[in-house]
Amino acid sequence: MPDAKNKGPADPGLSDIRGRMLVLEVVAMTSLALVLDTSGEDGGKMGRGILHLIREAVGNKCDEMGLSDNASSTAQAYAEELIGTALATLYPSTH
């Protein structure tokens, strides 16, 4: 994890936040695609379990942080978007 002392100003600008979010999204989608790309007999079961854990963790974190229903719905929708993108990378449609 990056050292907090070397992050620059305590109040990062919007472009800094956008850049960091982009990196987090790419890392999350790539990591998720790699984890879900399981082969073998139990691969599908393991992938479904990972997706369940991600969805559950997002819900739990929203509750822990006391997010509003709207903010929780947004977080869960974003998680589904990342999951969908990772799955589309693994299983692109053949048109």
Summary of the structure (lengths in Angstrom):
residues: 95
radius of gyration: 16.2
end to end distance: 40.8
largest distance: 49.8
contacts: 196
relative contact order: 0.10
helix: 75%
strand: 0%
